[in-house]
Amino acid sequence: MRLMTVGLLVTLALGLLVAPPASDAQPPIKVHRIGRLSAFSTDDANSFLFLEAFRQGLRELGYVEGQNLVLEARWAERNPARFP
């Protein structure tokens, strides 16, 4: 009986030593969400170039779409009624 109690205590002590502490867990990555609303259509060259330049600037600052950034672009297709 005494041997079983000692074995149980040793197992518990080793389990506590081997288990990683909760403070070692990495905090969740914050995902930034940016929305862009354009009055023009998707085939407008200037609107497309602006969006690509914006994405490039974000990449240079360390933002990666799908990892720490979500960029949602919408176009009103030259129809003001689509803005809401």
LUMTIBA-257835 format. One line per field, with one value per residue (C-alpha): residue number from 0; z, x, y. Coordinates in steps of 0.5 Angstrom, whole numbers, plus 500, padded with zeros to 3 digits. Layout:
<recs>
nr: [NUM / ...]
w: [Z / ...]
u: [X / ...]
v: [Y / ...]
</recs>
This chain:
<recs>
nr: [0 / 1 / 2 / 3 / 4 / 5 / 6 / 7 / 8 / 9 / 10 / 11 / 12 / 13 / 14 / 15 / 16 / 17 / 18 / 19 / 20 / 21 / 22 / 23 / 24 / 25 / 26 / 27 / 28 / 29 / 30 / 31 / 32 / 33 / 34 / 35 / 36 / 37 / 38 / 39 / 40 / 41 / 42 / 43 / 44 / 45 / 46 / 47 / 48 / 49 / 50 / 51 / 52 / 53 / 54 / 55 / 56 / 57 / 58 / 59 / 60 / 61 / 62 / 63 / 64 / 65 / 66 / 67 / 68 / 69 / 70 / 71 / 72 / 73 / 74 / 75 / 76 / 77 / 78 / 79 / 80 / 81 / 82 / 83]
w: [500 / 502 / 495 / 491 / 495 / 494 / 486 / 486 / 489 / 484 / 478 / 480 / 481 / 475 / 471 / 474 / 472 / 465 / 464 / 461 / 465 / 462 / 462 / 456 / 451 / 446 / 446 / 440 / 434 / 433 / 426 / 423 / 418 / 413 / 409 / 403 / 399 / 392 / 388 / 381 / 378 / 379 / 372 / 373 / 372 / 378 / 383 / 382 / 382 / 388 / 392 / 389 / 392 / 399 / 399 / 398 / 403 / 408 / 406 / 407 / 414 / 416 / 415 / 411 / 408 / 411 / 417 / 421 / 416 / 412 / 407 / 404 / 398 / 395 / 389 / 388 / 380 / 380 / 383 / 389 / 392 / 393 / 398 / 404]
u: [500 / 506 / 509 / 503 / 502 / 510 / 509 / 503 / 506 / 512 / 508 / 504 / 510 / 513 / 507 / 507 / 514 / 513 / 507 / 508 / 506 / 500 / 504 / 508 / 502 / 503 / 497 / 492 / 495 / 490 / 487 / 486 / 480 / 480 / 474 / 475 / 469 / 470 / 465 / 468 / 467 / 472 / 475 / 477 / 484 / 485 / 481 / 485 / 492 / 490 / 488 / 494 / 499 / 495 / 496 / 504 / 504 / 501 / 506 / 512 / 509 / 509 / 501 / 500 / 493 / 490 / 495 / 494 / 490 / 483 / 482 / 475 / 474 / 467 / 465 / 459 / 459 / 458 / 451 / 451 / 445 / 450 / 454 / 449]
v: [500 / 505 / 503 / 505 / 512 / 513 / 511 / 516 / 522 / 521 / 520 / 527 / 531 / 529 / 530 / 537 / 538 / 536 / 540 / 547 / 553 / 556 / 563 / 560 / 560 / 565 / 570 / 570 / 574 / 580 / 580 / 587 / 588 / 594 / 595 / 600 / 602 / 605 / 609 / 606 / 599 / 593 / 594 / 602 / 602 / 607 / 604 / 597 / 601 / 604 / 598 / 594 / 600 / 600 / 592 / 593 / 599 / 594 / 589 / 593 / 595 / 587 / 586 / 579 / 578 / 572 / 572 / 578 / 582 / 582 / 587 / 587 / 591 / 593 / 597 / 601 / 601 / 608 / 607 / 611 / 607 / 601 / 605 / 603]
</recs>
